[in-house]
């Protein structure tokens, strides 16, 4: 029985990964460390909260004493670091929070792992640190081409800069100490349990409540969309078989302009839920500062080396996602109450 420390495991991708791993394997214990900020929600983990191989610890990855105690008490074999402040708009308003969590918190985790895994100048076998990152560290693409693992980092927001900084610290621990690490960089995830600050759940939530659907600029910013379960399977493969020190890009080859995503959601809801939900709800707002025009991932390396490929095309995934939110209205109601209302007002009440 090996022990996996999943940080940020109550968030969107982290909770999906915890559930995925517990359903797939009997040979791992999952220790979930999450600060439970507005985007972390233990309701995401109701399905596994009583699982014999699962435990939860509330806390901050930047808390040195807490992280040290976790490594000491649980004999951690793997770290999967999802924990991050991750919303671009919020990083523009409060960049220092992103620096603390994403860079200093990651460094704190690395130091604890290094202390407990290192034996002389080498590391114990069967240990690995996985840094879960984002394609936003690469900056913006033109109309053609794709991000590759060799693409220079060129972040444009405080969020992406903090993630790029964390990636470089992780890389430095491999280069300097030969610490067993991998970095994954994924495209935009979508699916169950995503907090409605992000495009797809925000549009579903607002449309169902007949609120305006805020679309930045002309709506033609393009993103590559990856169903969250496919992302979980990629991390699983990198954890087990990724070459030490390597970066793996994880993308779905599902590029869509933002306005197309919004209209797809409206079309489904109009046809299947409420015919009064129409494109009249769309409200074009002032573009985000430093808004990257296009992201696109080339996942060839992870396909060639590890045999990973995304199983869910966008047409299937978006319907599954909308249906999940419709079937989990109570979850949506709970996560959009209280603190979220103040947050939403600050972020999206554009004049």
VOBA-1610 file (N, C-alpha, C; in pm, whole numbers, padded with zeros to 5 digits, always signed):
BEGIN
Unk+00085-00119+00000Unk+00000+00000+00000Unk+00088+00124+00000Unk+00074+00208-00105Unk+00152+00331-00114Unk+00062+00451-00082Unk+00126+00558-00040Unk+00055+00677+00005Unk+00075+00793-00092Unk-00036+00850-00137Unk-00033+00963-00229Unk-00085+01087-00156Unk-00003+01191-00151Unk-00049+01320-00101Unk-00104+01399-00220Unk-00234+01421-00220Unk-00299+01502-00323Unk-00327+01638-00262Unk-00263+01742-00312Unk-00288+01876-00260Unk-00393+01943-00348Unk-00482+02018-00284Unk-00591+02079-00360Unk-00693+01976-00404Unk-00706+01869-00327Unk-00794+01760-00366Unk-00942+01785-00348Unk-00979+01901-00293Unk-01120+01937-00283Unk-01161+02033-00394Unk-01066+02069-00478Unk-01096+02155-00591Unk-01149+02076-00709Unk-01164+02141-00821Unk-01225+02081-00939Unk-01148+01960-00990Unk-01027+01981-01040Unk-00951+01871-01098Unk-00905+01776-00987Unk-00864+01831-00873Unk-00815+01748-00765Unk-00919+01649-00715Unk-01043+01692-00697Unk-01148+01601-00649Unk-01180+01495-00753Unk-01180+01533-00878Unk-01201+01433-00984Unk-01089+01329-00983Unk-00965+01375-00958Unk-00852+01282-00955Unk-00861+01187-00836Unk-00897+01239-00719Unk-00912+01155-00600Unk-01014+01045-00626Unk-01129+01082-00678Unk-01234+00984-00708Unk-01186+00884-00812Unk-01121+00933-00917Unk-01069+00846-01024Unk-00973+00742-00969Unk-00880+00784-00885Unk-00778+00692-00834Unk-00837+00590-00736Unk-00928+00634-00651Unk-00988+00541-00555Unk-01077+00439-00624Unk-01140+00480-00733Unk-01223+00386-00808Unk-01139+00287-00888Unk-01021+00330-00931Unk-00938+00246-01018Unk-00846+00152-00941Unk-00794+00198-00827Unk-00691+00122-00756Unk-00732+00091-00612Unk-00691-00026-00565Unk-00706-00062-00424Unk-00574-00049-00348Unk-00468-00017-00422Unk-00334-00024-00364Unk-00278+00111-00321Unk-00362+00216-00320Unk-00315+00347-00279Unk-00402+00404-00168Unk-00336+00469-00073Unk-00406+00553+00023Unk-00394+00697-00026Unk-00503+00769-00023Unk-00504+00909-00065Unk-00515+00998+00058Unk-00418+01086+00076Unk-00425+01189+00180Unk-00449+01321+00108Unk-00563+01379+00130Unk-00605+01500+00060Unk-00581+01621+00150Unk-00491+01710+00107Unk-00462+01834+00180Unk-00521+01950+00102Unk-00616+02020+00163Unk-00680+02132+00094Unk-00710+02243+00194Unk-00690+02364+00150Unk-00712+02482+00234Unk-00859+02518+00246Unk-00941+02463+00156Unk-01085+02492+00150Unk-01111+02642+00135Unk-01052+02699+00031Unk-01087+02835-00009Unk-01224+02830-00077Unk-01268+02941-00133Unk-01400+02944-00197Unk-01415+02836-00305Unk-01304+02795-00369Unk-01311+02699-00479Unk-01293+02555-00434Unk-01261+02533-00306Unk-01246+02398-00253Unk-01372+02359-00177Unk-01424+02242-00205Unk-01553+02204-00150Unk-01556+02055-00119Unk-01575+02020+00006Unk-01578+01879+00043Unk-01701+01807-00011Unk-01802+01883-00055Unk-01916+01819-00120Unk-01874+01748-00249Unk-01763+01792-00308Unk-01712+01726-00428Unk-01673+01582-00401Unk-01647+01551-00273Unk-01590+01421-00236Unk-01686+01336-00153Unk-01814+01368-00157Unk-01913+01291-00082Unk-01907+01142-00117Unk-01879+01113-00243Unk-01880+00974-00290Unk-01771+00890-00226Unk-01665+00954-00176Unk-01551+00877-00123Unk-01515+00915+00020Unk-01593+01003+00084Unk-01551+01056+00215Unk-01536+00946+00320Unk-01604+00834+00303Unk-01592+00724+00400Unk-01511+00607+00346Unk-01443+00628+00235Unk-01361+00522+00175Unk-01245+00488+00270Unk-01218+00360+00285Unk-01115+00315+00379Unk-00976+00365+00343Unk-00954+00398+00216Unk-00821+00443+00173Unk-00812+00594+00152Unk-00904+00667+00211Unk-00908+00812+00191Unk-00910+00885+00325Unk-00832+00992+00334Unk-00839+01080+00451Unk-00819+01224+00407Unk-00876+01316+00484Unk-00871+01457+00450Unk-00805+01537+00561Unk-00720+01631+00522Unk-00655+01723+00615Unk-00678+01864+00565Unk-00736+01949+00648Unk-00754+02089+00608Unk-00627+02167+00641Unk-00574+02237+00542Unk-00454+02315+00566Unk-00395+02372+00440Unk-00289+02448+00457Unk-00226+02527+00352Unk-00094+02462+00312Unk-00068+02448+00182Unk+00060+02390+00139Unk+00178+02479+00177Unk+00152+02605+00211Unk+00259+02694+00254Unk+00289+02684+00403Unk+00214+02600+00475Unk+00232+02581+00618Unk+00342+02476+00639Unk+00461+02523+00673Unk+00577+02435+00682Unk+00556+02323+00785Unk+00509+02358+00904Unk+00494+02259+01010Unk+00392+02152+00972Unk+00280+02193+00915Unk+00176+02098+00877Unk+00226+02001+00770Unk+00290+02054+00667Unk+00340+01968+00559Unk+00444+01870+00613Unk+00530+01918+00700Unk+00631+01831+00761Unk+00564+01718+00839Unk+00460+01749+00914Unk+00388+01646+00991Unk+00324+01543+00900Unk+00271+01587+00788Unk+00207+01494+00695Unk+00309+01395+00640Unk+00424+01445+00599Unk+00527+01355+00546Unk+00578+01260+00654Unk+00590+01309+00774Unk+00642+01228+00884Unk+00543+01119+00925Unk+00413+01154+00927Unk+00312+01063+00980Unk+00256+00966+00875Unk+00271+00999+00747Unk+00204+00919+00644Unk+00300+00853+00545Unk+00429+00872+00561Unk+00526+00807+00472Unk+00485+00824+00326Unk+00483+00948+00281Unk+00432+00983+00148Unk+00523+00928+00038Unk+00462+00863-00060Unk+00536+00810-00176Unk+00525+00901-00298Unk+00408+00960-00317Unk+00385+01049-00432Unk+00320+01177-00383Unk+00357+01288-00447Unk+00286+01414-00430Unk+00227+01452-00564Unk+00097+01476-00568Unk+00031+01529-00688Unk-00017+01668-00650Unk+00052+01770-00700Unk+00028+01906-00653Unk-00070+01981-00744Unk-00199+01971-00706Unk-00302+02050-00773Unk-00322+02186-00704Unk-00280+02196-00579Unk-00313+02314-00499Unk-00261+02441-00566Unk-00352+02531-00594Unk-00313+02656-00661Unk-00429+02754-00657Unk-00395+02880-00647Unk-00490+02984-00684Unk-00489+02988-00836Unk-00609+02982-00897Unk-00610+02950-01040Unk-00694+03041-01128Unk-00752+03145-01072Unk-00840+03227-01158Unk-00769+03354-01203Unk-00760+03371-01335Unk-00682+03481-01392Unk-00733+03616-01344Unk-00865+03637-01348Unk-00921+03766-01307Unk-00883+03799-01163Unk-00891+03700-01077Unk-00859+03724-00936Unk-00710+03756-00920Unk-00625+03695-01003Unk-00481+03723-00993Unk-00449+03867-01031Unk-00530+03924-01117Unk-00509+04063-01158Unk-00541+04157-01040Unk-00640+04118-00960Unk-00678+04200-00844Unk-00589+04175-00724Unk-00546+04049-00704Unk-00473+04012-00582Unk-00354+03922-00615Unk-00254+03974-00685Unk-00144+03889-00730Unk-00062+03826-00618Unk-00052+03893-00504Unk+00035+03842-00398Unk-00014+03708-00344Unk-00145+03685-00346Unk-00199+03557-00299Unk-00151+03444-00390Unk-00140+03471-00518Unk-00098+03371-00615Unk+00051+03339-00600Unk+00129+03440-00571Unk+00273+03417-00549Unk+00294+03330-00426Unk+00220+03360-00319Unk+00239+03285-00195Unk+00202+03138-00211Unk+00083+03113-00263Unk+00037+02974-00275Unk+00111+02899-00384Unk+00117+02957-00503Unk+00164+02882-00619Unk+00315+02865-00622Unk+00390+02963-00575Unk+00537+02951-00577Unk+00590+02907-00440Unk+00558+02982-00336Unk+00612+02949-00204Unk+00553+02818-00151Unk+00424+02795-00176Unk+00362+02671-00133Unk+00423+02550-00202Unk+00445+02561-00332Unk+00508+02452-00407Unk+00649+02425-00356Unk+00723+02531-00327Unk+00859+02515-00275Unk+00858+02446-00139Unk+00761+02479-00056Unk+00748+02415+00074Unk+00724+02264+00059Unk+00639+02226-00034Unk+00614+02084-00061Unk+00740+02014-00110Unk+00812+02079-00201Unk+00935+02022-00254Unk+01038+01999-00143Unk+01050+02096-00055Unk+01149+02083+00053Unk+01115+01967+00147Unk+00986+01951+00177Unk+00947+01839+00264Unk+00971+01706+00194Unk+00936+01698+00067Unk+00958+01574-00008Unk+01108+01542-00016Unk+01187+01643-00043Unk+01331+01622-00053Unk+01387+01571+00080Unk+01343+01631+00189Unk+01394+01591+00321Unk+01362+01444+00351Unk+01243+01401+00317Unk+01199+01267+00356Unk+01234+01160+00252Unk+01261+01201+00129Unk+01290+01104+00023Unk+01439+01087-00005Unk+01520+01185+00033Unk+01661+01182-00006Unk+01742+01089+00085Unk+01830+01012+00023Unk+01925+00928+00095Unk+02064+00958+00041Unk+02140+01036+00115Unk+02270+01081+00064Unk+02250+01172-00056Unk+02314+01137-00168Unk+02301+01217-00289Unk+02193+01164-00383Unk+02123+01060-00342Unk+02020+01001-00427Unk+01886+01000-00353Unk+01783+00949-00422Unk+01650+00945-00365Unk+01599+00801-00358Unk+01515+00775-00259Unk+01454+00643-00247Unk+01377+00609-00374Unk+01373+00483-00410Unk+01299+00442-00528Unk+01149+00448-00500Unk+01072+00463-00606Unk+00927+00463-00593Unk+00868+00592-00540Unk+00945+00700-00546Unk+00895+00831-00503Unk+00884+00923-00624Unk+00786+01012-00623Unk+00776+01108-00733Unk+00689+01226-00693Unk+00728+01344-00743Unk+00655+01470-00724Unk+00599+01512-00859Unk+00467+01523-00869Unk+00403+01565-00994Unk+00350+01707-00977Unk+00401+01799-01055Unk+00353+01937-01056Unk+00249+01951-01167Unk+00124+01977-01128Unk+00016+01991-01225Unk+00007+02138-01264Unk+00042+02167-01388Unk+00052+02306-01434Unk-00048+02331-01547Unk-00023+02434-01624Unk-00120+02484-01721Unk-00051+02528-01849Unk-00125+02523-01960Unk-00070+02572-02087Unk-00056+02724-02087Unk-00116+02791-01989Unk-00108+02937-01985Unk+00035+02987-01960Unk+00122+02900-01910Unk+00261+02943-01888Unk+00332+02973-02018Unk+00279+02921-02130Unk+00343+02942-02260Unk+00306+03075-02324Unk+00205+03143-02271Unk+00164+03269-02331Unk+00054+03250-02433Unk+00066+03317-02547Unk-00041+03315-02646Unk+00012+03270-02781Unk-00072+03196-02855Unk-00036+03150-02990Unk-00097+03241-03095Unk-00040+03236-03215Unk-00103+03299-03330Unk-00212+03209-03385Unk-00250+03230-03509Unk-00360+03154-03568Unk-00321+03009-03594Unk-00192+02980-03604Unk-00148+02844-03633Unk-00045+02799-03529Unk-00015+02670-03531Unk+00086+02615-03442Unk+00029+02571-03308Unk+00113+02501-03231Unk+00071+02447-03102Unk+00183+02463-03000Unk+00143+02465-02872Unk+00240+02462-02765Unk+00303+02324-02758Unk+00436+02320-02752Unk+00509+02196-02730Unk+00587+02210-02599Unk+00638+02100-02551Unk+00713+02103-02425Unk+00837+02192-02435Unk+00884+02214-02557Unk+01003+02298-02579Unk+00967+02445-02603Unk+00838+02478-02607Unk+00797+02617-02626Unk+00845+02702-02509Unk+00910+02815-02535Unk+00957+02900-02423Unk+00840+02949-02338Unk+00864+02961-02209Unk+00761+03013-02120Unk+00747+03164-02139Unk+00624+03211-02150Unk+00599+03353-02175Unk+00465+03392-02112Unk+00454+03381-01979Unk+00326+03407-01913Unk+00288+03554-01918Unk+00155+03580-01922Unk+00108+03717-01938Unk+00020+03767-01824Unk-00015+03684-01729Unk-00096+03727-01615Unk-00022+03689-01487Unk-00057+03753-01375Unk+00004+03711-01249Unk-00020+03563-01219Unk-00137+03512-01255Unk-00163+03368-01236Unk-00066+03282-01314Unk-00058+03305-01445Unk+00030+03220-01527Unk+00176+03241-01491Unk+00213+03363-01450Unk+00351+03387-01408Unk+00383+03308-01281Unk+00286+03300-01189Unk+00310+03225-01065Unk+00320+03076-01093Unk+00244+03027-01189Unk+00253+02885-01225Unk+00385+02856-01297Unk+00426+02947-01385Unk+00555+02930-01453Unk+00669+02931-01351Unk+00659+03021-01253Unk+00761+03026-01148Unk+00769+02896-01071Unk+00652+02841-01036Unk+00649+02713-00964Unk+00708+02601-01048Unk+00674+02599-01177Unk+00730+02497-01268Unk+00882+02503-01269Unk+00935+02624-01275Unk+01080+02639-01282Unk+01147+02596-01151Unk+01080+02620-01039Unk+01136+02572-00912Unk+01137+02419-00911Unk+01028+02357-00956Unk+01024+02210-00963Unk+01135+02158-01054Unk+01151+02219-01170Unk+01257+02179-01264Unk+01394+02192-01198Unk+01412+02299-01121Unk+01543+02322-01058Unk+01577+02213-00957Unk+01475+02156-00891Unk+01501+02050-00795Unk+01543+01921-00865Unk+01498+01902-00988Unk+01549+01789-01067Unk+01691+01817-01114Unk+01711+01936-01169Unk+01843+01970-01224Unk+01950+01975-01114Unk+01915+02026-00998Unk+02012+02045-00890Unk+02031+01920-00805Unk+01920+01858-00767Unk+01926+01747-00671Unk+01895+01611-00732Unk+01851+01610-00860Unk+01803+01487-00924Unk+01679+01432-00852Unk+01600+01522-00797Unk+01477+01482-00732Unk+01380+01426-00836Unk+01310+01317-00805Unk+01219+01256-00904Unk+01092+01339-00921Unk+01084+01410-01033Unk+00971+01499-01059Unk+00922+01482-01202Unk+00797+01520-01223Unk+00742+01545-01356Unk+00656+01670-01349Unk+00642+01736-01461Unk+00552+01851-01474Unk+00453+01819-01585Unk+00324+01837-01557Unk+00223+01825-01663Unk+00162+01962-01688Unk+00137+01991-01814Unk+00074+02119-01850Unk-00046+02089-01937Unk-00162+02122-01885Unk-00286+02084-01951Unk-00356+02204-02013Unk-00445+02174-02106Unk-00532+02276-02162Unk-00654+02294-02071Unk-00750+02375-02113Unk-00865+02407-02029Unk-00946+02282-01997Unk-00962+02253-01868Unk-01044+02140-01825Unk-01190+02180-01812Unk-01278+02082-01832Unk-01420+02103-01805Unk-01478+01970-01759Unk-01593+01976-01690Unk-01655+01855-01639Unk-01719+01878-01504Unk-01752+01771-01429Unk-01819+01783-01300Unk-01734+01855-01195Unk-01802+01922-01103Unk-01743+01983-00983Unk-01658+02107-01011Unk-01671+02168-01128Unk-01593+02289-01155Unk-01664+02410-01096Unk-01590+02487-01019Unk-01648+02604-00953Unk-01692+02706-01057Unk-01812+02764-01039Unk-01867+02851-01144Unk-01809+02991-01150Unk-01676+02997-01145Unk-01605+03118-01184Unk-01552+03097-01326Unk-01539+02971-01367Unk-01484+02937-01497Unk-01594+02936-01602Unk-01554+02946-01728Unk-01647+02977-01837Unk-01769+02884-01843Unk-01747+02754-01853Unk-01859+02664-01879Unk-01959+02659-01763Unk-01917+02632-01638Unk-02017+02631-01531Unk-02078+02768-01503Unk-02001+02875-01526Unk-02056+03009-01507Unk-02170+03034-01605Unk-02150+02995-01732Unk-02254+03017-01831Unk-02377+02931-01804Unk-02355+02807-01760Unk-02468+02721-01726Unk-02547+02781-01611Unk-02476+02821-01506Unk-02540+02878-01387Unk-02617+03005-01422Unk-02552+03096-01493Unk-02618+03223-01526Unk-02737+03203-01618Unk-02722+03118-01717Unk-02831+03095-01812Unk-02954+03038-01741Unk-02932+02942-01652Unk-03044+02882-01580Unk-03113+02983-01489Unk-03039+03085-01445Unk-03094+03188-01358Unk-03127+03317-01434Unk-03124+03310-01567Unk-03158+03424-01655Unk-03074+03548-01624Unk-02949+03523-01587Unk-02854+03632-01565Unk-02773+03655-01692Unk-02713+03775-01708Unk-02631+03800-01826Unk-02515+03701-01837Unk-02477+03668-01958Unk-02365+03579-01985Unk-02247+03665-02030Unk-02154+03700-01939Unk-02045+03791-01975Unk-01942+03725-02065Unk-01919+03784-02180Unk-01822+03732-02277Unk-01718+03840-02302Unk-01593+03808-02277Unk-01486+03907-02292Unk-01464+03944-02439Unk-01441+04074-02462Unk-01401+04122-02595Unk-01499+04081-02704Unk-01446+04022-02812Unk-01532+03978-02922Unk-01570+03831-02912Unk-01525+03766-02803Unk-01561+03626-02783Unk-01482+03528-02867Unk-01383+03576-02938Unk-01308+03490-03030Unk-01177+03440-02974Unk-01155+03456-02844Unk-01039+03393-02780Unk-01058+03242-02783Unk-00957+03172-02827Unk-00968+03028-02852Unk-00895+02949-02745Unk-00961+02844-02695Unk-00903+02754-02597Unk-00918+02609-02643Unk-00825+02526-02598Unk-00830+02382-02625Unk-00893+02316-02503Unk-01002+02242-02522Unk-01081+02190-02410Unk-01054+02042-02387Unk-01036+02007-02259Unk-01000+01871-02218Unk-01096+01826-02109Unk-01164+01714-02133Unk-01256+01661-02032Unk-01175+01614-01912Unk-01221+01647-01793Unk-01140+01632-01673Unk-01100+01487-01647Unk-01185+01391-01678Unk-01149+01251-01656Unk-01032+01208-01745Unk-01026+01263-01866Unk-00912+01235-01953Unk-00784+01292-01893Unk-00794+01409-01832Unk-00678+01468-01766Unk-00631+01380-01650Unk-00727+01329-01573Unk-00692+01241-01460Unk-00617+01117-01507Unk-00661+01061-01619Unk-00593+00941-01670Unk-00452+00974-01717Unk-00431+01095-01768Unk-00297+01137-01810Unk-00204+01150-01690Unk-00251+01210-01582Unk-00169+01224-01461Unk-00136+01086-01404Unk-00233+00996-01407Unk-00211+00858-01364Unk-00096+00795-01442Unk-00095+00813-01573Unk+00011+00755-01657Unk+00146+00820-01630Unk+00147+00951-01614Unk+00274+01021-01585Unk+00327+00978-01449Unk+00240+00964-01352Unk+00281+00921-01218Unk+00351+00786-01223Unk+00297+00695-01299Unk+00350+00560-01303Unk+00467+00542-01401Unk+00462+00610-01515Unk+00557+00579-01622Unk+00630+00698-01683Unk+00601+00819-01635Unk+00669+00936-01692Unk+00818+00934-01664Unk+00897+00969-01763Unk+01042+00975-01746Unk+01077+01089-01651Unk+01164+01061-01555Unk+01195+01160-01452Unk+01251+01287-01513Unk+01204+01399-01460Unk+01250+01529-01505Unk+01178+01583-01627Unk+01088+01505-01685Unk+01024+01545-01811Unk+00896+01625-01788Unk+00867+01710-01887Unk+00741+01783-01895Unk+00652+01712-01996Unk+00523+01699-01964Unk+00427+01639-02057Unk+00309+01733-02076Unk+00286+01772-02200Unk+00168+01851-02234Unk+00047+01760-02250Unk-00066+01802-02194Unk-00188+01721-02198Unk-00299+01806-02259Unk-00338+01772-02381Unk-00440+01850-02450Unk-00538+01762-02524Unk-00651+01822-02563Unk-00759+01743-02622Unk-00780+01761-02770Unk-00703+01853-02834Unk-00729+01887-02975Unk-00876+01919-02995Unk-00931+01997-02901Unk-01071+02040-02908Unk-01076+02193-02899Unk-01017+02260-02995Unk-01013+02406-02991Unk-01148+02466-03028Unk-01192+02563-02948Unk-01317+02631-02974Unk-01304+02778-02930Unk-01359+02873-03007Unk-01370+03011-02957Unk-01466+03015-02839Unk-01442+03106-02747Unk-01527+03117-02629Unk-01674+03137-02665Unk-01700+03220-02766Unk-01839+03248-02802Unk-01909+03123-02854Unk-01834+03033-02918Unk-01892+02907-02964Unk-01934+02821-02845Unk-01850+02820-02740Unk-01883+02745-02619Unk-02013+02799-02559Unk-02022+02931-02549Unk-02140+02994-02489Unk-02265+02961-02569Unk-02256+02972-02700Unk-02374+02945-02783Unk-02412+02797-02782Unk-02313+02710-02768Unk-02343+02566-02757Unk-02423+02538-02630Unk-02383+02599-02519Unk-02455+02581-02393Unk-02597+02636-02403Unk-02610+02756-02460Unk-02742+02816-02478Unk-02830+02726-02563Unk-02775+02674-02671Unk-02852+02590-02761Unk-02905+02465-02693Unk-02820+02402-02611Unk-02864+02280-02542Unk-02973+02313-02440Unk-02952+02418-02361Unk-03050+02453-02259Unk-03181+02499-02321Unk-03172+02573-02430Unk-03291+02619-02500Unk-03376+02503-02550Unk-03310+02403-02602Unk-03379+02288-02661Unk-03430+02190-02556Unk-03353+02173-02448Unk-03382+02065-02354Unk-03435+02108-02218Unk-03422+02238-02186Unk-03460+02282-02051Unk-03562+02394-02054Unk-03530+02503-02122Unk-03613+02624-02115Unk-03596+02702-02245Unk-03702+02710-02323Unk-03693+02777-02455Unk-03674+02927-02443Unk-03690+02982-02322Unk-03668+03126-02306Unk-03520+03160-02285Unk-03435+03057-02270Unk-03290+03080-02263Unk-03239+03097-02405Unk-03202+03218-02440Unk-03160+03250-02577Unk-03031+03329-02576Unk-02981+03357-02696Unk-02856+03432-02710Unk-02872+03578-02669Unk-02994+03620-02641Unk-03015+03756-02591Unk-02948+03778-02455Unk-02919+03668-02385Unk-02852+03679-02255Unk-02704+03715-02267Unk-02647+03697-02384Unk-02504+03724-02402Unk-02477+03874-02385Unk-02377+03905-02303Unk-02337+04044-02280Unk-02186+04056-02302Unk-02148+04119-02411Unk-02006+04140-02438Unk-01954+04248-02343Unk-01842+04217-02277Unk-01786+04309-02178Unk-01642+04343-02215Unk-01589+04444-02149Unk-01452+04487-02175Unk-01355+04370-02160Unk-01262+04358-02254Unk-01173+04244-02254Unk-01085+04242-02129Unk-01048+04123-02088Unk-00959+04104-01974Unk-00821+04161-02005Unk-00757+04221-01906Unk-00621+04271-01923Unk-00526+04156-01955Unk-00442+04172-02056Unk-00345+04070-02092Unk-00407+03940-02141Unk-00525+03947-02200Unk-00600+03827-02239Unk-00534+03757-02358Unk-00484+03637-02336Unk-00421+03560-02443Unk-00525+03523-02548Unk-00484+03533-02674Unk-00580+03513-02783Unk-00610+03366-02810Unk-00507+03284-02812Unk-00530+03143-02847Unk-00434+03052-02773Unk-00486+02940-02722Unk-00405+02831-02669Unk-00432+02705-02751Unk-00329+02628-02772Unk-00345+02499-02837Unk-00230+02407-02799Unk-00261+02289-02753Unk-00160+02195-02702Unk-00129+02088-02806Unk+00000+02057-02820Unk+00042+01939-02897Unk+00072+01828-02796Unk-00015+01725-02785Unk+00005+01619-02686Unk+00082+01499-02741Unk+00157+01519-02849Unk+00221+01405-02916Unk+00318+01331-02826Unk+00390+01403-02742Unk+00491+01340-02657Unk+00428+01240-02561Unk+00321+01279-02492Unk+00258+01188-02397Unk+00191+01071-02470Unk+00146+01095-02592Unk+00088+00985-02671Unk+00196+00886-02710Unk+00308+00938-02760Unk+00416+00850-02807Unk+00482+00774-02692Unk+00509+00843-02581Unk+00585+00781-02472Unk+00499+00696-02378Unk+00377+00741-02353Unk+00296+00676-02250Unk+00167+00614-02303Unk+00136+00638-02429Unk+00017+00579-02487Unk-00113+00647-02447Unk-00103+00771-02398Unk-00224+00842-02357Unk-00289+00911-02475Unk-00420+00912-02474Unk-00495+00994-02568Unk-00629+01029-02504Unk-00687+01143-02538Unk-00817+01181-02480Unk-00929+01097-02541Unk-01012+01039-02456Unk-01121+00953-02503Unk-01250+01029-02530Unk-01260+01151-02477Unk-01386+01224-02481Unk-01377+01342-02577Unk-01451+01337-02689Unk-01453+01453-02777Unk-01543+01561-02718Unk-01529+01682-02768Unk-01598+01794-02704Unk-01750+01781-02715Unk-01798+01734-02828Unk-01943+01723-02848Unk-02006+01632-02743Unk-01937+01524-02710Unk-01985+01434-02605Unk-01964+01493-02467Unk-01845+01548-02443Unk-01811+01599-02312Unk-01895+01715-02266Unk-01930+01806-02358Unk-02007+01923-02317Unk-02149+01884-02278Unk-02205+01786-02346Unk-02339+01738-02309Unk-02335+01669-02173Unk-02234+01584-02151Unk-02219+01519-02021Unk-02204+01623-01909Unk-02130+01727-01939Unk-02105+01831-01838Unk-02231+01909-01806Unk-02304+01953-01907Unk-02428+02028-01884Unk-02527+01942-01807Unk-02538+01815-01846Unk-02632+01725-01778Unk-02593+01706-01631Unk-02462+01699-01604Unk-02419+01684-01465Unk-02464+01802-01381Unk-02446+01923-01433Unk-02487+02041-01357Unk-02638+02048-01340Unk-02712+02003-01440Unk-02857+02000-01427Unk-02901+01899-01321Unk-02830+01788-01313Unk-02865+01682-01218Unk-02813+01710-01077Unk-02726+01810-01066Unk-02666+01843-00936Unk-02693+01989-00899Unk-02821+02026-00912Unk-02860+02164-00884Unk-02834+02202-00739Unk-02846+02106-00648Unk-02823+02135-00506Unk-02676+02169-00482Unk-02586+02097-00548Unk-02443+02126-00539Unk-02416+02268-00587Unk-02474+02303-00702Unk-02454+02437-00758Unk-02508+02543-00662Unk-02624+02517-00606Unk-02683+02613-00513Unk-02592+02634-00392Unk-02537+02526-00339Unk-02451+02536-00221Unk-02322+02611-00249Unk-02258+02583-00362Unk-02129+02647-00387Unk-02142+02790-00435Unk-02262+02829-00479Unk-02280+02967-00525Unk-02346+03055-00420Unk-02352+03007-00297Unk-02407+03088-00189Unk-02294+03153-00110Unk-02328+03246-00026Unk-02230+03303+00066Unk-02117+03376-00003Unk-01995+03330+00022Unk-01875+03399-00025Unk-01876+03417-00176Unk-01928+03318-00247Unk-01927+03328-00393Unk-02003+03450-00442Unk-02114+03484-00375Unk-02193+03597-00421Unk-02111+03726-00420Unk-02034+03747-00313Unk-01948+03865-00307Unk-01838+03858-00411Unk-01783+03739-00428Unk-01678+03720-00527Unk-01730+03748-00667Unk-01847+03693-00698Unk-01907+03712-00830Unk-01932+03860-00857Unk-01983+03929-00757Unk-02012+04071-00774Unk-01886+04148-00808Unk-01778+04116-00739Unk-01650+04185-00764Unk-01598+04156-00905Unk-01607+04028-00947Unk-01541+03987-01070Unk-01622+04013-01196Unk-01757+04005-01186Unk-01835+04000-01308Unk-01940+04110-01323Unk-01953+04198-01227Unk-02049+04306-01242Unk-01986+04418-01325Unk-01966+04389-01454Unk-01907+04487-01544Unk-02011+04596-01578Unk-01963+04718-01589Unk-02054+04828-01625Unk-02044+04857-01774
//
